[in-house]
Amino acid sequence: MNTSPSSPAHSPVTPDPGPQERPAGGRAVVLGGGGSTGNAWLIGVVAGLFEAGVDVTTPDVTVGTSAGSTAAAQLAGAAPADLLAAALASTPPGRRAPEGAARRPVDDHLERMRALIASAHDQADLRRRVGAAALERESTSDGSWQERWRSTVASRLPGQTWPLLRRVLLTAVDAETGEPTVFDRDSGVDLVDAVAASCSSGLPYAIAGRRYIDGGYRRNENADLAAGYGRVLVLSPFGGRSLTPPTWGQQLATQADELRARGSEVVSIFPDADSEHLFGANAMDLSLRPTAARTGYEQGLAVADRLTEFWR
């Protein structure tokens, strides 16, 4: 079982506690960050739910953060089954990375983050510090990263235009000011650029003269952006947890409480205990993507019955 900093142990599907009257506000899907394996897991869960008769691909709004922004754009342009098949085939047999090779950059990143968190006064201060650190790293780079990163992101998306019939919100943070940013089809930013910015956790990504870093520096799920919607389904590869102090209110439990206080019914899906090793320090291990996708798919199948009435 996963345990969030502010709540007791819970099952991988956490329903809203107690009966509530649903506001007239439609349905929202929130796709949290979680690296490469997190993206595969998100696709797997949605594909499993879809096969079991629960279609969460056409909500009134989708909120995507980091790996979840990639998943949001992918699901807006391709069938869940096709995305699942691609994730399952993403690493040919025998191509596993050398032991520990994928973990080292993540471990270094986590070490830097813990140091920045320890020096920050609150989340806003942390965003500014993370942005300043990213800008400093950019100043010593050769400038080629932006073009390479955009090409990488573009290759992952089935389409490169915003969906016209679905509202998709993709999060980022301004590296210079620390202010959160939300991109959508009306923001004047290309879909590829919006996804690239939302996933930019190392160097800042430039759009129209501004530089952006990963939307997860606002909140890993950013579920509060679904405020006003009657039913909110949150998929969180990191299990709703946060590295920051619980008093900062960044954990998913706090976000869900904020939504419920405004009348939303919230259900969260987390990876089960047996699959936690696929995330965290292993989140960027491409060789684990097929396993993460399969795990998510099986979990989606398993929880579909419990979501049918909620999502109907």
GIBEL-V428765 format. One record per pair of residues at least 24 apart in sequence whose C-alpha atoms are under 10 Angstrom apart, sorted by sequence separation. I is the first residue (numbers start at 1). GAP is how many residues later the second one is. D is the distance in Angstrom with one decimal. If there is no record, write none. Layout:
I_GAP_D + I_GAP_D
//
This chain:
56_24_10.0 + 161_24_8.5 + 162_24_9.2 + 170_24_6.7 + 171_24_8.4 + 172_24_9.3 + 173_24_8.3 + 232_24_9.0 + 271_24_8.2 + 272_24_9.2 + 42_25_8.8 + 43_25_9.4 + 46_25_9.8 + 55_25_9.6 + 169_25_9.4 + 170_25_6.9 + 172_25_6.1 + 173_25_7.8 + 271_25_7.3 + 42_26_7.4 + 171_26_8.2 + 172_26_4.6 + 270_26_9.3 + 29_27_7.2 + 39_27_8.9 + 40_27_8.9 + 43_27_10.0 + 162_27_9.5 + 170_27_9.0 + 171_27_5.5 + 172_27_8.0 + 173_27_9.6 + 232_27_8.5 + 269_27_10.0 + 272_27_8.1 + 28_28_8.8 + 29_28_8.3 + 38_28_9.7 + 39_28_5.1 + 40_28_9.8 + 43_28_6.6 + 47_28_9.8 + 161_28_10.0 + 162_28_7.6 + 163_28_9.2 + 170_28_6.6 + 171_28_9.0 + 172_28_8.4 + 175_28_9.5 + 176_28_9.5 + 222_28_8.9 + 224_28_9.2 + 227_28_9.7 + 231_28_9.6 + 232_28_9.7 + 240_28_8.5 + 271_28_7.9 + 27_29_9.1 + 28_29_10.0 + 29_29_8.9 + 38_29_6.6 + 39_29_6.3 + 42_29_7.0 + 43_29_9.2 + 46_29_8.9 + 50_29_9.6 + 51_29_8.8 + 161_29_6.9 + 162_29_5.7 + 170_29_9.8 + 172_29_9.9 + 175_29_6.7 + 221_29_9.0 + 222_29_9.7 + 223_29_7.5 + 226_29_9.9 + 227_29_9.7 + 230_29_9.3 + 231_29_9.8 + 239_29_8.8 + 240_29_9.1 + 270_29_9.3 + 28_30_9.0 + 29_30_6.5 + 36_30_9.9 + 37_30_8.8 + 38_30_7.9 + 39_30_8.9 + 41_30_9.7 + 42_30_9.4 + 50_30_7.3 + 51_30_8.2 + 160_30_7.6 + 161_30_5.7 + 162_30_9.0 + 174_30_8.8 + 175_30_8.8 + 219_30_9.2 + 220_30_7.7 + 221_30_8.6 + 222_30_8.3 + 223_30_10.0 + 224_30_9.2 + 225_30_9.3 + 226_30_9.9 + 229_30_8.7 + 230_30_9.4 + 239_30_7.8 + 240_30_7.4 + 269_30_9.1 + 27_31_8.9 + 28_31_5.5 + 29_31_8.3 + 30_31_8.5 + 31_31_7.5 + 32_31_8.2 + 33_31_7.9 + 34_31_9.0 + 35_31_7.5 + 36_31_6.8 + 39_31_7.3 + 40_31_8.3 + 43_31_8.8 + 49_31_9.4 + 50_31_8.4 + 160_31_5.9 + 161_31_7.8 + 173_31_9.5 + 174_31_9.5 + 175_31_9.6 + 181_31_8.6 + 219_31_5.8 + 220_31_7.9 + 221_31_6.9 + 223_31_9.7 + 224_31_5.6 + 227_31_8.2 + 228_31_7.8 + 239_31_4.8 + 269_31_9.0 + 27_32_5.3 + 28_32_5.8 + 29_32_6.5 + 30_32_5.8 + 31_32_6.1 + 32_32_6.3 + 33_32_5.4 + 34_32_7.4 + 35_32_5.4 + 36_32_9.9 + 39_32_6.1 + 43_32_8.0 + 47_32_8.4 + 48_32_8.5 + 159_32_8.8 + 160_32_6.0 + 162_32_10.0 + 174_32_9.7 + 180_32_9.3 + 181_32_9.8 + 218_32_8.2 + 219_32_7.7 + 220_32_8.0 + 223_32_6.0 + 224_32_7.3 + 227_32_5.6 + 228_32_9.8 + 230_32_9.3 + 231_32_9.1 + 232_32_6.8 + 233_32_8.6 + 234_32_7.5 + 235_32_8.7 + 236_32_7.3 + 237_32_8.3 + 238_32_7.2 + 239_32_6.5 + 26_33_7.7 + 27_33_5.4 + 28_33_4.9 + 29_33_4.8 + 30_33_4.7 + 31_33_4.9 + 32_33_5.3 + 33_33_4.8 + 34_33_5.7 + 35_33_8.7 + 38_33_9.4 + 39_33_9.6 + 47_33_4.8 + 48_33_8.6 + 159_33_8.9 + 160_33_9.5 + 172_33_9.9 + 177_33_9.9 + 179_33_9.6 + 180_33_9.5 + 182_33_8.5 + 217_33_9.5 + 219_33_8.4 + 222_33_7.6 + 223_33_7.1 + 224_33_9.3 + 226_33_7.6 + 227_33_8.8 + 229_33_9.1 + 230_33_6.9 + 231_33_5.7 + 232_33_6.2 + 233_33_6.0 + 234_33_6.2 + 235_33_5.9 + 236_33_6.3 + 237_33_5.9 + 238_33_7.7 + 239_33_8.7 + 26_34_6.1 + 27_34_6.9 + 28_34_5.8 + 29_34_6.3 + 30_34_6.2 + 31_34_6.4 + 32_34_7.1 + 33_34_4.7 + 34_34_7.5 + 36_34_9.8 + 46_34_6.6 + 47_34_5.7 + 157_34_9.4 + 176_34_7.9 + 177_34_9.6 + 178_34_8.9 + 180_34_9.8 + 181_34_7.8 + 221_34_8.5 + 222_34_10.0 + 224_34_6.9 + 225_34_9.0 + 227_34_9.6 + 228_34_7.0 + 229_34_8.3 + 230_34_4.6 + 231_34_4.9 + 232_34_4.8 + 233_34_5.0 + 234_34_4.6 + 235_34_4.9 + 236_34_5.4 + 237_34_6.1 + 239_34_9.7 + 269_34_8.9 + 25_35_8.7 + 26_35_8.6 + 27_35_8.9 + 28_35_7.6 + 29_35_8.6 + 30_35_8.3 + 31_35_8.8 + 32_35_6.9 + 33_35_5.1 + 45_35_9.3 + 46_35_9.0 + 47_35_8.9 + 157_35_8.0 + 175_35_8.0 + 176_35_6.9 + 177_35_9.6 + 178_35_9.0 + 180_35_7.4 + 223_35_9.2 + 224_35_6.2 + 227_35_7.0 + 228_35_7.5 + 229_35_6.1 + 230_35_6.0 + 231_35_6.0 + 232_35_6.4 + 233_35_5.9 + 234_35_6.2 + 235_35_6.3 + 236_35_7.7 + 237_35_9.7 + 31_36_8.0 + 32_36_4.9 + 33_36_7.9 + 44_36_8.0 + 47_36_8.1 + 48_36_9.1 + 156_36_9.5 + 174_36_7.2 + 175_36_5.5 + 176_36_8.0 + 180_36_9.8 + 219_36_9.0 + 223_36_8.0 + 224_36_10.0 + 227_36_8.6 + 228_36_6.9 + 229_36_8.4 + 230_36_8.4 + 231_36_8.0 + 232_36_8.3 + 233_36_7.8 + 234_36_8.6 + 235_36_8.8 + 31_37_4.5 + 32_37_7.9 + 33_37_9.4 + 43_37_6.8 + 44_37_8.6 + 46_37_9.8 + 47_37_6.6 + 154_37_9.1 + 155_37_9.5 + 174_37_6.0 + 175_37_4.9 + 176_37_9.6 + 180_37_8.5 + 181_37_9.0 + 227_37_7.3 + 229_37_9.7 + 239_37_8.8 + 30_38_8.0 + 31_38_7.1 + 33_38_9.6 + 43_38_8.8 + 46_38_9.0 + 47_38_9.7 + 154_38_5.8 + 157_38_9.5 + 173_38_8.5 + 174_38_4.6 + 175_38_5.8 + 180_38_6.3 + 226_38_8.9 + 238_38_8.3 + 30_39_9.5 + 31_39_9.3 + 32_39_9.4 + 43_39_9.8 + 44_39_8.4 + 45_39_9.3 + 153_39_6.6 + 154_39_8.7 + 172_39_9.8 + 173_39_5.4 + 174_39_6.4 + 175_39_9.2 + 178_39_9.1 + 179_39_8.5 + 180_39_9.6 + 237_39_8.8 + 31_40_7.4 + 32_40_9.9 + 43_40_6.7 + 44_40_5.8 + 135_40_7.1 + 152_40_9.7 + 153_40_8.4 + 172_40_6.2 + 173_40_5.2 + 174_40_9.0 + 178_40_8.9 + 239_40_9.7 + 267_40_8.4 + 31_41_7.1 + 43_41_6.1 + 44_41_9.3 + 134_41_7.3 + 135_41_7.8 + 151_41_8.9 + 153_41_10.0 + 154_41_8.9 + 171_41_9.9 + 172_41_5.9 + 173_41_6.2 + 174_41_9.1 + 237_41_9.5 + 238_41_7.0 + 30_42_8.8 + 42_42_9.6 + 43_42_9.8 + 131_42_8.1 + 133_42_8.9 + 134_42_9.5 + 150_42_7.0 + 153_42_7.3 + 154_42_8.5 + 171_42_9.4 + 172_42_5.2 + 173_42_5.5 + 237_42_7.2 + 238_42_7.1 + 29_43_9.2 + 40_43_8.9 + 41_43_9.2 + 43_43_10.0 + 44_43_8.3 + 130_43_9.8 + 131_43_7.3 + 132_43_6.6 + 150_43_6.9 + 153_43_6.1 + 171_43_7.6 + 172_43_3.6 + 173_43_8.3 + 182_43_9.3 + 223_43_9.7 + 237_43_8.9 + 267_43_8.4 + 40_44_7.7 + 43_44_8.0 + 44_44_9.2 + 131_44_4.0 + 132_44_6.7 + 149_44_9.7 + 150_44_10.0 + 152_44_8.8 + 153_44_9.9 + 171_44_4.6 + 172_44_7.3 + 173_44_6.9 + 266_44_9.2 + 267_44_9.7 + 128_45_9.2 + 130_45_7.5 + 131_45_6.1 + 132_45_8.9 + 150_45_9.0 + 151_45_9.4 + 170_45_7.8 + 171_45_7.7 + 172_45_7.9 + 173_45_6.8 + 238_45_9.6 + 265_45_8.6 + 40_46_9.4 + 41_46_9.1 + 127_46_7.6 + 128_46_8.6 + 129_46_8.8 + 130_46_9.6 + 131_46_7.7 + 132_46_8.8 + 150_46_6.2 + 153_46_9.0 + 171_46_9.5 + 172_46_7.6 + 237_46_9.5 + 40_47_6.1 + 127_47_8.6 + 128_47_6.9 + 129_47_9.4 + 131_47_6.4 + 149_47_7.1 + 150_47_9.2 + 171_47_8.2 + 172_47_9.9 + 39_48_9.1 + 40_48_8.4 + 127_48_7.7 + 128_48_7.1 + 129_48_9.7 + 130_48_8.2 + 131_48_9.8 + 149_48_9.7 + 171_48_9.3 + 127_49_9.4 + 128_49_6.2 + 129_49_8.0 + 171_49_9.9 + 37_50_9.5 + 40_50_9.6 + 127_50_8.3 + 128_50_4.4 + 146_50_9.1 + 149_50_9.8 + 171_50_9.5 + 127_51_4.9 + 128_51_8.1 + 149_51_8.8 + 171_51_7.9 + 125_52_10.0 + 126_52_8.2 + 127_52_7.6 + 170_52_9.6 + 124_53_9.5 + 125_53_7.8 + 127_53_8.7 + 124_54_6.7 + 146_54_9.9 + 171_54_9.6 + 123_55_9.5 + 124_55_7.8 + 150_55_9.0 + 237_55_9.9 + 124_56_9.3 + 149_56_8.7 + 169_56_8.5 + 146_57_8.6 + 169_57_9.5 + 145_58_8.1 + 146_58_8.4 + 147_58_9.7 + 145_59_9.6 + 146_59_6.4 + 237_59_9.5 + 145_60_8.9 + 146_60_7.5 + 141_62_9.0 + 138_64_9.0 + 139_64_9.6 + 137_65_8.2 + 138_65_5.8 + 134_66_9.6 + 137_66_6.6 + 138_66_7.0 + 134_67_8.1 + 135_67_9.4 + 136_67_8.8 + 137_67_8.8 + 138_67_9.6 + 134_68_6.2 + 135_68_6.9 + 136_68_9.6 + 133_69_9.1 + 134_69_5.1 + 135_69_6.4 + 131_70_9.5 + 133_70_8.8 + 134_70_5.8 + 135_70_9.8 + 35_71_9.7 + 130_71_9.1 + 131_71_9.6 + 133_71_9.5 + 134_71_9.7 + 130_72_9.4 + 131_72_9.0 + 132_72_9.6 + 131_73_7.6 + 83_74_10.0 + 233_74_9.3 + 83_75_9.1 + 135_76_8.4 + 134_77_9.6 + 135_77_9.6 + 233_77_9.2 + 134_78_9.3 + 135_78_9.6 + 232_78_9.4 + 233_78_8.4 + 78_79_8.8 + 79_79_9.8 + 134_79_7.8 + 231_79_7.5 + 232_79_8.9 + 77_80_7.7 + 78_80_6.2 + 131_80_8.9 + 231_80_7.3 + 76_81_9.4 + 77_81_5.6 + 78_81_8.3 + 131_81_7.9 + 231_81_9.8 + 74_82_7.7 + 75_82_9.1 + 76_82_8.6 + 77_82_5.8 + 131_82_6.8 + 70_83_8.0 + 73_83_9.3 + 74_83_5.4 + 75_83_8.7 + 76_83_8.5 + 77_83_8.7 + 130_83_8.4 + 131_83_9.5 + 70_84_9.8 + 73_84_6.7 + 74_84_6.0 + 77_84_9.0 + 130_84_9.9 + 71_85_9.4 + 72_85_9.8 + 73_85_8.1 + 74_85_7.7 + 76_85_9.8 + 77_85_9.0 + 70_86_7.8 + 71_86_8.8 + 73_86_8.0 + 74_86_9.6 + 76_86_8.3 + 77_86_7.5 + 127_86_9.2 + 131_86_9.4 + 70_87_7.4 + 73_87_8.5 + 76_87_6.3 + 127_87_9.9 + 130_87_8.1 + 73_88_9.0 + 76_88_9.6 + 127_88_10.0 + 73_89_7.9 + 76_89_9.3 + 127_89_9.9 + 128_89_9.7 + 73_90_8.4 + 76_90_7.5 + 127_90_6.1 + 76_91_9.5 + 126_91_8.1 + 127_91_7.2 + 76_92_8.5 + 109_92_8.9 + 126_92_9.3 + 109_93_8.2 + 124_93_9.2 + 123_94_8.1 + 124_94_8.1 + 73_95_7.9 + 123_95_7.5 + 72_96_7.2 + 73_96_9.8 + 123_96_9.0 + 72_97_8.7 + 73_97_9.0 + 72_98_8.3 + 69_99_8.9 + 69_100_8.2 + 70_100_9.0 + 69_101_5.7 + 68_102_8.6 + 69_102_7.6 + 68_103_9.6 + 69_103_9.8 + 62_104_7.9 + 63_104_8.7 + 64_104_7.5 + 65_104_8.6 + 66_104_8.2 + 60_105_9.2 + 61_105_6.7 + 62_105_6.4 + 63_105_6.1 + 64_105_6.2 + 65_105_6.0 + 66_105_7.6 + 60_106_6.7 + 61_106_4.8 + 62_106_4.8 + 63_106_4.8 + 64_106_4.9 + 65_106_5.5 + 66_106_8.1 + 58_107_8.9 + 59_107_7.5 + 60_107_6.4 + 61_107_5.7 + 62_107_6.1 + 63_107_6.0 + 64_107_6.6 + 65_107_7.6 + 58_108_6.9 + 59_108_8.2 + 60_108_8.7 + 61_108_7.4 + 62_108_8.4 + 63_108_7.8 + 64_108_9.8 + 57_109_9.3 + 58_109_9.2 + 59_109_9.5 + 65_117_9.8 + 64_118_9.7 + 73_118_7.8 + 126_118_9.4 + 63_119_9.4 + 64_119_10.0 + 73_119_8.8 + 63_121_9.9 + 70_121_9.9 + 73_121_9.8 + 123_121_8.1 + 69_122_9.9 + 70_122_9.1 + 73_122_7.7 + 122_122_8.8 + 123_122_9.5 + 72_123_9.1 + 122_123_8.9 + 70_124_9.5 + 71_124_9.5 + 120_124_9.8 + 124_124_9.8 + 69_125_8.4 + 70_125_6.0 + 122_125_9.1 + 123_125_6.6 + 69_126_5.7 + 70_126_8.4 + 117_126_8.0 + 118_126_8.7 + 122_126_6.4 + 123_126_8.9 + 68_127_9.2 + 69_127_8.8 + 117_127_6.5 + 118_127_9.3 + 121_127_9.4 + 122_127_9.8 + 123_127_8.1 + 67_128_8.7 + 69_128_9.5 + 70_128_8.5 + 116_128_10.0 + 117_128_8.5 + 66_129_7.4 + 67_129_9.9 + 69_129_6.6 + 70_129_7.9 + 114_129_7.4 + 65_130_8.5 + 66_130_8.4 + 68_130_8.9 + 69_130_7.5 + 113_130_8.4 + 114_130_8.3 + 64_131_8.8 + 66_131_8.2 + 67_131_8.1 + 68_131_8.7 + 113_131_9.4 + 65_132_9.9 + 66_132_4.8 + 67_132_6.3 + 65_133_6.1 + 66_133_4.1 + 67_133_9.9 + 110_133_9.1 + 64_134_8.4 + 65_134_7.4 + 66_134_7.5 + 66_135_8.4 + 28_139_9.7 + 29_139_9.6 + 30_139_9.5 + 31_139_9.8 + 28_140_9.9 + 69_146_9.0 + 66_147_9.5 + 67_147_9.5 + 68_147_9.9 + 66_148_6.0 + 67_148_9.8 + 68_148_9.7 + 65_149_7.7 + 66_149_6.0 + 67_149_9.3 + 65_150_5.5 + 66_150_6.2 + 64_151_8.7 + 65_151_6.0 + 66_151_9.5 + 64_152_9.7 + 65_152_9.5 + 68_152_9.5 + 65_153_9.4 + 67_153_10.0 + 68_153_8.3 + 65_154_8.5 + 66_154_8.1 + 65_155_6.8 + 66_155_9.0 + 64_156_9.7 + 65_156_6.3 + 64_157_7.7 + 65_157_7.1 + 63_158_8.2 + 64_158_8.0 + 65_158_9.6 + 63_159_7.4 + 64_159_9.2 + 63_160_7.3 + 62_161_9.9 + 63_161_9.5 + 64_161_10.0 + 63_162_7.2 + 62_163_9.6 + 63_163_7.2 + 35_164_8.6 + 61_164_9.7 + 62_164_8.2 + 33_165_9.5 + 34_165_10.0 + 61_165_7.6 + 33_166_8.5 + 60_166_9.9 + 68_167_8.8 + 61_168_8.6 + 68_168_8.8 + 60_169_8.4 + 68_169_9.2 + 62_170_9.7 + 67_170_9.4 + 110_170_9.2 + 61_171_9.5 + 62_171_9.6 + 63_171_9.2 + 110_171_8.2 + 59_172_9.7 + 62_172_9.9 + 109_172_9.5 + 59_173_9.4 + 107_173_9.1 + 108_173_9.7 + 59_174_9.7 + 106_174_8.2 + 107_174_6.1 + 106_175_5.7 + 107_175_9.0 + 105_176_8.9 + 106_176_7.5 + 56_177_8.6 + 103_177_9.2 + 104_177_8.3 + 105_177_10.0 + 106_177_7.7 + 103_178_5.6 + 104_178_9.2 + 106_178_7.2 + 102_179_8.5 + 103_179_5.6 + 105_179_8.6 + 106_179_9.5 + 102_180_6.8 + 103_180_7.9 + 104_180_9.7 + 33_181_9.3 + 100_181_9.7 + 101_181_9.8 + 102_181_8.3 + 103_181_7.2 + 33_182_8.5 + 34_182_9.3 + 100_182_8.8 + 102_182_6.0 + 103_182_7.0 + 32_183_9.7 + 33_183_6.5 + 101_183_9.8 + 102_183_4.9 + 32_184_8.0 + 101_184_8.2 + 102_184_7.9 + 100_185_9.0 + 102_185_9.1 + 33_186_9.2 + 34_186_8.4 + 99_186_10.0 + 32_187_8.9 + 33_187_5.7 + 34_187_9.6 + 32_188_5.8 + 33_188_6.4 + 97_188_7.5 + 31_189_9.3 + 32_189_4.1 + 33_189_9.5 + 46_189_9.2 + 96_189_8.7 + 97_189_7.8 + 98_189_10.0 + 31_190_6.5 + 32_190_7.4 + 45_190_8.4 + 96_190_7.9 + 97_190_6.6 + 30_191_6.8 + 31_191_8.7 + 32_191_8.3 + 95_191_9.5 + 96_191_5.2 + 97_191_9.6 + 30_192_7.6 + 31_192_8.4 + 95_192_7.2 + 96_192_8.4 + 30_193_6.0 + 42_193_6.8 + 94_193_9.3 + 29_194_8.7 + 30_194_9.3 + 41_194_9.3 + 42_194_8.0 + 93_194_8.8 + 28_195_9.2 + 30_195_8.8 + 41_195_9.4 + 42_195_7.3 + 91_195_6.9 + 92_195_8.4 + 30_196_7.6 + 41_196_7.1 + 90_196_7.8 + 91_196_5.6 + 28_197_9.5 + 29_197_8.0 + 38_197_9.8 + 40_197_9.6 + 90_197_8.0 + 91_197_8.1 + 28_198_6.2 + 38_198_8.2 + 39_198_8.1 + 90_198_9.3 + 91_198_7.4 + 92_198_9.5 + 27_199_8.7 + 28_199_9.0 + 38_199_5.2 + 87_199_9.9 + 90_199_7.0 + 91_199_7.1 + 28_200_9.4 + 29_200_9.8 + 37_200_8.4 + 38_200_7.8 + 88_200_9.6 + 89_200_8.8 + 90_200_6.6 + 25_201_9.8 + 27_201_9.3 + 28_201_6.3 + 87_201_9.9 + 88_201_7.0 + 89_201_6.7 + 25_202_9.0 + 26_202_8.4 + 27_202_5.6 + 28_202_7.9 + 29_202_8.6 + 30_202_7.3 + 31_202_8.7 + 32_202_7.5 + 33_202_9.2 + 34_202_7.6 + 35_202_8.6 + 87_202_6.4 + 88_202_4.2 + 25_203_5.8 + 26_203_5.2 + 27_203_5.9 + 28_203_6.3 + 29_203_5.9 + 30_203_6.1 + 31_203_6.2 + 32_203_6.1 + 33_203_7.0 + 34_203_5.3 + 35_203_9.5 + 87_203_5.7 + 88_203_7.5 + 24_204_8.3 + 25_204_4.1 + 26_204_5.3 + 27_204_4.8 + 28_204_4.7 + 29_204_4.9 + 30_204_4.6 + 31_204_5.2 + 32_204_4.9 + 33_204_6.7 + 34_204_6.0 + 86_204_8.9 + 87_204_9.1 + 88_204_8.7 + 89_204_9.9 + 23_205_7.7 + 24_205_7.3 + 25_205_4.7 + 26_205_6.5 + 27_205_5.9 + 28_205_6.2 + 29_205_5.9 + 30_205_6.1 + 31_205_6.5 + 32_205_6.6 + 33_205_7.4 + 34_205_9.5 + 85_205_9.1 + 87_205_8.8 + 88_205_6.4 + 23_206_7.2 + 24_206_6.0 + 25_206_7.8 + 26_206_8.8 + 27_206_7.9 + 28_206_8.4 + 29_206_7.8 + 30_206_8.2 + 31_206_8.6 + 32_206_7.9 + 84_206_8.8 + 87_206_6.3 + 88_206_7.1 + 22_207_8.8 + 23_207_5.0 + 24_207_9.4 + 32_207_9.4 + 86_207_9.6 + 87_207_8.7 + 22_208_5.3 + 23_208_8.5 + 32_208_8.7 + 85_208_9.0 + 21_209_8.9 + 22_209_7.4 + 84_209_6.7 + 85_209_9.7 + 83_210_9.6 + 84_210_8.2 + 84_212_9.7 + 84_213_8.1 + 16_215_9.8 + 16_216_9.8 + 81_216_9.9 + 15_218_9.5 + 14_219_9.9 + 13_220_9.9 + 14_220_9.6 + 32_220_9.8 + 13_221_9.6 + 13_222_9.3 + 12_223_9.9 + 12_224_9.9 + 45_224_8.8 + 45_225_9.8 + 45_226_9.4 + 12_227_8.3 + 42_227_9.8 + 42_228_9.7 + 41_229_9.7 + 42_229_9.6 + 41_230_8.1 + 38_233_9.3 + 4_234_9.7 + 41_234_10.0 + 4_235_7.1 + 5_235_8.7 + 6_235_9.1 + 2_236_9.2 + 3_236_7.6 + 4_236_6.1 + 5_236_6.5 + 28_236_10.0 + 2_237_6.2 + 3_237_8.3 + 4_237_5.2 + 5_237_7.8 + 27_237_9.4 + 41_237_9.3 + 1_238_9.4 + 2_238_8.6 + 3_238_7.7 + 4_238_8.1 + 5_238_9.5 + 22_238_9.9 + 25_238_9.6 + 26_238_9.7 + 27_238_9.6 + 28_238_9.5 + 29_238_9.9 + 30_238_9.1 + 41_238_9.5 + 2_239_8.8 + 5_239_9.8 + 23_239_8.8 + 24_239_9.5 + 25_239_8.5 + 29_239_10.0 + 5_240_8.7 + 6_240_7.0 + 16_240_8.7 + 20_240_8.7 + 23_240_6.0 + 24_240_9.4 + 38_240_8.2 + 5_241_6.3 + 6_241_9.5 + 16_241_9.4 + 22_241_6.4 + 23_241_6.7 + 37_241_6.6 + 38_241_6.6 + 4_242_9.5 + 5_242_9.8 + 21_242_7.2 + 22_242_6.3 + 23_242_8.8 + 36_242_9.8 + 37_242_6.3 + 38_242_9.1 + 6_243_9.3 + 17_243_9.5 + 20_243_7.5 + 21_243_8.4 + 22_243_6.7 + 36_243_8.7 + 37_243_9.2 + 5_244_9.8 + 7_244_10.0 + 16_244_8.0 + 20_244_8.2 + 21_244_8.4 + 34_244_10.0 + 35_244_7.7 + 38_244_9.8 + 39_244_9.2 + 5_245_9.9 + 6_245_7.9 + 7_245_10.0 + 20_245_7.2 + 34_245_6.9 + 35_245_8.3 + 37_245_7.7 + 38_245_6.6 + 48_245_9.8 + 5_246_7.2 + 6_246_9.2 + 7_246_7.1 + 19_246_8.9 + 34_246_7.5 + 35_246_9.6 + 36_246_8.9 + 37_246_5.1 + 38_246_8.8 + 40_246_9.7 + 44_246_9.4 + 47_246_9.2 + 48_246_9.1 + 51_246_9.2 + 54_246_9.2 + 4_247_7.2 + 5_247_9.3 + 6_247_6.7 + 7_247_9.6 + 18_247_9.6 + 35_247_8.6 + 36_247_5.7 + 37_247_6.5 + 44_247_9.7 + 45_247_9.7 + 46_247_10.0 + 47_247_9.8 + 48_247_9.7 + 49_247_9.6 + 50_247_9.5 + 54_247_9.3 + 4_248_7.8 + 5_248_8.2 + 6_248_8.0 + 16_248_8.9 + 17_248_8.8 + 34_248_9.9 + 35_248_4.8 + 36_248_5.1 + 37_248_7.1 + 40_248_9.0 + 41_248_7.8 + 44_248_7.6 + 45_248_7.7 + 48_248_7.3 + 49_248_7.6 + 52_248_7.9 + 53_248_9.1 + 4_249_7.1 + 5_249_9.8 + 16_249_5.7 + 17_249_8.8 + 34_249_6.4 + 35_249_5.6 + 36_249_7.0 + 37_249_7.1 + 40_249_5.6 + 41_249_8.8 + 43_249_9.3 + 44_249_4.5 + 45_249_8.6 + 47_249_8.3 + 48_249_4.3 + 49_249_9.0 + 51_249_8.7 + 52_249_5.8 + 54_249_9.9 + 55_249_9.7 + 4_250_10.0 + 15_250_8.1 + 16_250_5.1 + 17_250_9.5 + 34_250_8.7 + 35_250_8.8 + 36_250_6.5 + 37_250_8.9 + 38_250_10.0 + 39_250_8.2 + 40_250_7.2 + 41_250_8.5 + 42_250_8.7 + 43_250_6.5 + 44_250_6.1 + 45_250_8.0 + 46_250_7.9 + 47_250_6.0 + 48_250_6.3 + 49_250_8.4 + 50_250_8.1 + 51_250_7.3 + 52_250_8.7 + 54_250_6.3 + 15_251_6.3 + 16_251_5.9 + 35_251_9.6 + 36_251_9.6 + 37_251_6.4 + 38_251_8.2 + 40_251_8.5 + 41_251_4.9 + 42_251_7.4 + 43_251_9.4 + 44_251_7.0 + 45_251_4.3 + 46_251_7.2 + 47_251_9.2 + 48_251_7.0 + 49_251_4.6 + 50_251_8.3 + 52_251_9.2 + 53_251_7.5 + 54_251_8.4 + 14_252_8.1 + 15_252_4.5 + 16_252_8.7 + 36_252_8.6 + 37_252_4.9 + 40_252_5.7 + 41_252_4.5 + 44_252_4.3 + 45_252_4.6 + 47_252_9.9 + 48_252_4.2 + 49_252_5.5 + 52_252_6.2 + 53_252_8.8 + 59_252_9.5 + 14_253_5.4 + 15_253_6.8 + 36_253_6.7 + 37_253_8.3 + 39_253_8.6 + 40_253_4.6 + 41_253_7.4 + 42_253_9.8 + 43_253_7.3 + 44_253_4.0 + 45_253_7.3 + 46_253_9.5 + 47_253_7.1 + 48_253_4.6 + 49_253_8.3 + 51_253_9.1 + 52_253_8.0 + 54_253_7.4 + 55_253_9.4 + 13_254_6.7 + 14_254_5.1 + 15_254_9.0 + 35_254_10.0 + 37_254_8.4 + 38_254_7.3 + 39_254_8.2 + 40_254_8.4 + 41_254_6.8 + 42_254_6.5 + 43_254_7.7 + 44_254_7.6 + 45_254_6.2 + 46_254_6.5 + 47_254_8.4 + 48_254_8.1 + 49_254_7.6 + 50_254_8.5 + 54_254_6.2 + 12_255_9.9 + 13_255_5.5 + 14_255_6.5 + 37_255_5.7 + 38_255_8.5 + 40_255_9.2 + 41_255_4.6 + 42_255_8.6 + 44_255_8.1 + 45_255_4.3 + 46_255_9.2 + 48_255_8.9 + 49_255_5.4 + 53_255_8.0 + 54_255_9.6 + 56_255_7.9 + 12_256_7.5 + 13_256_4.5 + 14_256_8.4 + 36_256_9.2 + 37_256_7.6 + 40_256_7.7 + 41_256_7.4 + 44_256_7.1 + 45_256_7.7 + 48_256_7.9 + 49_256_9.0 + 52_256_9.4 + 55_256_8.5 + 56_256_10.0 + 11_257_9.5 + 12_257_5.3 + 13_257_6.6 + 39_257_9.9 + 40_257_9.4 + 41_257_10.0 + 43_257_9.7 + 44_257_9.5 + 45_257_9.6 + 54_257_7.5 + 55_257_9.4 + 11_258_8.5 + 12_258_4.7 + 13_258_9.1 + 38_258_9.3 + 41_258_9.3 + 42_258_9.5 + 45_258_9.3 + 46_258_9.9 + 49_258_8.8 + 54_258_8.3 + 11_259_8.1 + 12_259_6.1 + 13_259_9.2 + 41_259_9.7 + 45_259_9.6 + 49_259_9.4 + 10_260_9.5 + 11_260_9.4 + 12_260_5.6 + 11_261_7.7 + 12_261_8.3 + 10_262_10.0 + 11_262_9.2 + 2_268_7.6 + 1_269_9.1 + 2_269_7.9 + 1_270_8.7 + 2_270_7.1 + 3_270_9.9 + 1_271_6.1 + 2_271_6.3 + 1_272_4.8 + 1_273_8.4 + 2_274_8.5 + 1_275_9.3 + 27_283_9.9 + 28_283_9.8 + 27_284_7.7 + 26_285_9.9 + 27_285_9.6 + 13_286_9.6 + 12_287_8.7 + 13_290_7.2 + 12_291_8.7 + 15_291_9.2 + 15_292_9.1 + 13_293_8.5 + 13_294_8.9 + 16_294_9.9 + 15_295_9.1
//
